[in-house]
Amino acid sequence: MKNIIRKVSLFVLALFALGLTEVYAASGSIRVSSSAGNVVVGNTFTVTVTVSSTDVLGTWQFDLNYNAALFSLQSSNPTPHVVDYGDGAIKTRSYKYTFKAVAKGTGAFSVSGVLIADYNTESYINASTTNATVKVMTQQELQASYSKNNNLKALEIEGFTLTPEFNKDTLEYNLDVPNDTEKVNIKGVVEDSKARVVGDGEVSLVEGPNKINIIVTAENGSTKTYVININVLELDPINVKINGNNYTVVRKKDVLTAPTSFEDKTIIIEDKEVPAFYSSKADLTLVGLNDENGNISLYIYKEKNNSYQEFKIIELGNLIVYPLGNYEDISGYKKIVVEINDYKIDAYQNIDDYYIIKGINLETGKENYYQYDTQEKTLQRFDFNNRGNDDFYLVMLTCAGGVILLCLIIILSLVTKKGKKVNKELVEEVIKEDKKKSKKKEEVKEDKKEEKKKKPKKEKEKTILDDDF
């Protein structure tokens, strides 16, 4: 009897094990990740939930959990509660959610209610999970958290030694290189991996001084500039002095660029060949000059007196004009200096925002006057003859206005005189009427006096008669 009971018990336990318990075979995971670890209030970011398995996925489910006080779900498809199934082939599936940070704080994204079943065995598999943490801060807090480190850890030029020896707090260095050195390779290594550096790498050189700026920008945007002064030794430099500043004539053509309408040319300065540019229409010869800071600019070279003048051009629309300075005063216009394309140019003010300059059209080689509109930033040829016609019409209009004004004055004068005459006649009439009224009053007065004189006599006569009776 005991054996029978034991056998039945074992059978029930076996059934219970087969029907009510879960059998785990392969392994799987549900991983939660975020596109950003730090987010500013008001910004959006993406949370990704990835379901994966070592075998083919059958069915799976999970719930995405998050702090609704810190994060607002922007997308509704898929929903945070996911129940899904595979197609017999996939081993991984991802779900993306867009969230908006709504308040300061730190919150985690996690999953719960996780179940993953194997496609082939229809058995549940062991599933591990990972979470993602996101910190929400204000813009000021985020910027305050950025690194301020804008130092270089190392600075060197391949094949050469800088003077002085590199130190992160020393900002300027010097180096002399042979005449045939056309390029150098600069290596700048930042101290902070979040910082970035510009200006290093392969750099082209010209004869004479070359000023190279190596700029390091920290994560918070602050910058530090390291300067390397590289002097390419010249075998026999051509030195030039202009307005107290020292220059050297550039003798390497590949560092110069010809302006529009100019052609390449070679000229002789101090018995040395110099690359130049020439415009036959404008009859201008240009050469390159290098200043003490390594800046190269084009200058007009005048062979007759071996002089140099800075070359400025104005390119606006289809016009390319070389402005002429120190030209004669234009009658009726105020002389002024106007800035066009970063150049300060002698000009004459026309009206309001319009200025007149004189220059050479480099396409035609002709000298013209041009009117510059400071508002529209346009340049067009100015014709003084049209200005004369305008003046003529202005004078005629002024004269016509003067004639009209004179006529009005005459009319007013006549009206005034006539008014005075009429007023005089009215006054005379009033005086006559007054005299008549005065005379009449006098006559009435006299009549009253006469009546008074006559009245007593009558009374006296009446009294005598009464006595008689």
Secondary structure by P-SEA (a helix, b strand, c coil): caaaaaaaaaaaaaaaaaccbbbbccccbbbbbbccccccccbbbbbbbbbbcccccccbbbbbbbcccccccccccccccccccccccccbbbbbbbbbbccbbbbbbbccbbbbbbcccccccbbbbbbbbbbbbcaaaaaaaccccccccccccccccccccccccccbbbbbbcccccbbbbbbbbcccccccccccbbbbcccbbbbbbbbbcccccbbbbbbbbbcccccccccccccbbbbbbcccccccccccccccccccccbbbbbbbbcccbbbbbbbbccccbbbbbbbbcccbbbbbbbbbbcccccccccccccccccbbbbbbbcccbbbbbbbccccbbbbbbbcccccbbbbbbbbccccbbbbbbaaaaaaaaaaaaaaaaaaaaaaaaaaaaaaaaaaaaaaaaaaaaaaaaaaaaaaaaaaaaaaaaaaaaaaaaaaaaaaaaaaaaac
